[in-house]
């Protein structure tokens, strides 16, 4: 059975599957997910080559971590055959990047995940805290957790790209191993690309999330709360309509576009059902992380469907991007290319 491509993550020595399992939906963030369906999804993901699972205590108020922990235990894979990333600093009750809180946080996460260590611990959405505190207090605390064997590598996440250079320019070399960026590497916004040479020079691995721009690059469109401007939403809607008219799926094209840059180690896709996983790999995530109306088939049928569609995972590697359609979409999106939205607090 064909497996997903594995890519090096910076200087960590980790090899991540190019598609990562975003576990936020396991926290019922986008609708209820039964434990049976969650386990079936994780089992199918592992069988098809996904080895990277990303969660956070913030997702579903710790539920995502608990459910993922149960799933991994139920699957029974040896610990060295999968990679788990969780986060600290952002919680249901708010943000707290203090050394005391993040030190306590990892113990809580390990208990929920039923693990002795996590491979990556990331400071979650650091633009909502003091970047100087992250540099001077949070990262040193995480380095102590690394020495204690509770985490293997350290990461930072957030939306504004400038937060990464701010922190990386101020911490000792090698302190931060990975960054997780979202909504900055897809057809409508490739601004992360300009940062890749800098990150490579620092030996920092790159994970990209939200290849569908939090629902902008879907036929259904984004949720009402999406922070993008009306101009961005309108352009993406026009691009989706154009693709549909041509018999193409904009979500599939967007995901493949994100996967095509091999300087990005893994592209995280939020998945809470096998049906969703199949679409992510082959049929373009028509049922994306914001759709909660899909009907799940029985277990046996779901397994068969995954196996029938796994060949689609190699489509990009074999045939490459649909350059013609991508160019046409890029032309539609040109007026809003690399436009984003504000996130975080005003930094002093």
N, C-alpha and C positions, 0 to 999 in steps of 0.2 A: 504494500500500500504506500502510495506517495506521501511523503512527509513535507511539512512546511520548511522553508529555508530558515536556517539558524544564522544569526548575525552577532558579531562581537560587540560587546557593550563597553566602549572606551577601553580603559586599561584594567578593567575588573577581572578579566579572564572568563566572565560569564558569556554564554552564547544563548541569546534570546530568540524565540520563534518570531518571525517577522510580523505575525499577527499576535497580539497579546489579548488576553481575556480580561476585559474591564468588568470588575465584579460589583460595581455600584448597583446595578439592577437587582442583585441578590439581596439587597437591603430594602426591596420593595419600593425603590425610589420612583419607578415608573409604572407600578402596578404589582399586584400580589404574584409571587412566584412560590409554588409549592416546593417543599423540600425534595420531593421525588423528581420534579422537573429540574431543580438546581443540580442535583447529583447527576442526573442523566446528561445535562449540558456539560458539566465538568468532565465526566467520563468520556463523552464523545470528543471534546476538545483535546484531551490528552491522547486519545487514540489516533487522532488526525494530525498530531504533531505540535500542538500548542503546549509550551512548557512554562509560560510566563503568565502569572496571575496577579492582578493589581487591585488593591482594596484600600480602605481607610476607615478609621473609627467614626468619621463624619458621615459616611454613607449609611443612611437608614438608622442613624443613631446607634451605631455599633453592630446592627443586624447583619450587614454585609460580611464583616469579619467572622461573626459566629457561623453564618451559613457556609461561607467558603471553607472554614475550618472543618465543619461536618462533612462537606463534600470531599475534601482531600483525604480525610480519614476513611471515608466510605470507599473511595477508589482504591486506597491501599498501595499507592505507588511509593517506591523507596524515596526517601527525602532528598537524595542528591539528584533526582531525575526531574525535579520541577523547581521553579524559581518564584518566590513570593515577595511581593513588595507591598508594604503598607505605609502609613503616613502618621505624622504627629503635628500638633500645633493648631489644628482646626477640629472643632468638636461641635456637637449639636448645640451646646450652650455658648459657643463663641470661640474666639481665638486666644491661644495662650502658648507663646513660644519660650516660656521661662524654662530654665534648666530643670527645675523641680518637676514641672508638669510633664515635659517630654520624657524625663527619666521614668516617671510613674506610668506614662502612657504606653511605653513599650512592654512593660510587664502585663498591663491590661490586655494589650493586643495579642501577645503571645498566648495568654490564657484563652482568649476567645478563639484564636486560630488553632489552638491545640498543637503548638509548635515550640521547639526549644530555642529557635532563632528565626529571624527573617533575613532574606538575602539583601534586601534594600529597605532602608527606612528613610522616608522623604519628608522634609518640612513642607507642609501643605499650604499652598497659596500664600506665599510669604509677603506678597504685596499688601496684605491686610494687617501685617504687623510691622514692627520697627526692623528695617533691614540691618541696622547696626546691632540690634539685639541678636538677630540671627547670626551675624558674623562673630560677635564677641561672647555670646552666651550659649546659643542653641547648638551651633556646630561643635564647640568644645565639649558640650554635654554628650552629643552623639558620638564623638570620638572616644569618650570613656565607655559608652555602651558597646562600641566596636571592640575595644580592648577586653571588655568583659565577655565577649562572644555572643552577645544577644542580637547583634546585627553584623552583617558582613560589609555592607557598603552604604554610603550616605548620599542622599539626593535632595534636590530642592525643586519645587514646582510653583507654577503661577502663569498668569496670562501675559503681563507686560514683559517684553523680551529684555528690557534694560535691567531688570532685577537680577538676571543671571550674571551679567558682566559686573554689576556692582558687588555682588557677593564673591564671585570667583577672583576678582582683582584684590580682594581684601583678606581672604583666608589663606592659611599656609598651603602651598602647592600640594595637591593630592588629598586635601581634606574632603573635598566634595567630588564624588565619583560619577555622578549622573544628574542630568536635568530632565524634567518632564515638562514639555511645552504642549499647549493645546490650542487648537484653532489657528495655528500659524503655519501649517503645511498641508494645504489642499489647493484645489483648482482656483479658489477665490482669493487665497492669501498664502503666499510662499515666503513671507518675510523671515521665517526661521532660517531659510537657506543662507542669508547673509551672515548669520551667526555661526554656521557650521565650521568654517575654517578656524575661527577663534576657539571653539569648543574642542576641536580636534587637537589644536596646539596645546591645550591644557590637559589632554588625555581624558576628557570628560565624555561619557557616553550620552546618547540622545534617545529619548523616548518621546514619541509624538502621540497625542490623543485628539479625539474629536475630528477624525478625518472628514466627517460630514458637517463640520462646523456647527455642532449642536443642533442639527436638524435643518439647517439652511439648504443643504445640498440633498434634499429628498423631494419626492413628488408630493408628499403630504405637507411639507413645509415645516417651519420651526414652531415650537410651542409659543403661546401668547407672551410668555415672560421673557422671550429671547431679547437680549440687550442690543442687538444690531440695529442700525439706523433703518428707517423706511426705505432708503435708497438701496442699501445692501440687500434687504429682504426682497425688494421688487426685482432687482437684477438676478438674484438667485432663483426666484420664482420663474422668471422668463427663461433662464437657462434650463431649468427642470422641464418646463413645458416644451421647449425646443427638442430636448432629448426624447421626451415621450413621443413627440410627433415623428421623430426619426426611428422610433422603435428601440431606443436605447434607454438605459436606466442611469440617471445621473449619479445615484449613490454608488453603484458598482464602479463607474468611471472615477468617481472621487476617491474611493478606497484604493483602487489600483494606482491612481496618480500618487497617493501618499506612500504606497508601498514601493514605488519605483525608485525612490531615492535611497540607495543602500548605505548612505552615511547616517541614516536614521535606523537605529537598531531594531525597534519594534513600534508598530502602530497599534495603539490600544483601541479596541472596539467594545462597547458595552454590550454584553450578551447575557440573556437570561433564559433562553430556550434553545433547544437544538435547532428548531426552525430558523431562529435568528442567526445561529452560528453558520448554518448552511448558506444563508443569504450573504453573510459576511464574506465567506470564502468564494462563493461562486456566482450567486445571483444578485449581488449588489445591495444587500441590506435593505431590501424593500420594506421589511419589517424592522425599523430602526429602533434605537433605544428609547424613542419617545412614543412609539406605537405600542399600545397595550391591548389591542383588540384581536390579536391573532388567536386562532384556535389550534390547540396542540393535538396532534394525532396520538394514538396509543403508542406505548413504549416501543413495541416491535417495529411498528411502521416508521416511527421517528428514526430508529437506528438504520433501517433500510434506506430511508431518504438521505441520511448523512452519507452512507456508503455510496449511494448512487451519484451523489453530487460532489464527492471529494475530488474527483478529477478536475473540477472547475478551479480548484485552488492553484493549479499549475498554469492556468490560462495566461496570467501575466508573464510568467517566466518563459513560456513557450512562444507566445505571440507578441508580447510587449503591449504597450498602451495602444489604445485606439487613437492614434495621433491626429487623424482627420477630425474626429468628433471633439476631441479635447481642444484642438485649436479653435474650432467653432464656438465652443463654450467659453474659452478664454476671451474671445472677441466680444461676446455678450457681457462678460463680467469685467471687461477692461475699465469702465468708468468707476468701478468700486474696488479695483485690484489693491490688495494689501490694506484695505480699510478695516479698522477694528473698532473696539469700544472700550471705554474706561473701566478699570478694575482696580480696587484697592483703595488705600488711604493716601493722603498727601504725605510724602516722605519729607522729613526736614533736611 
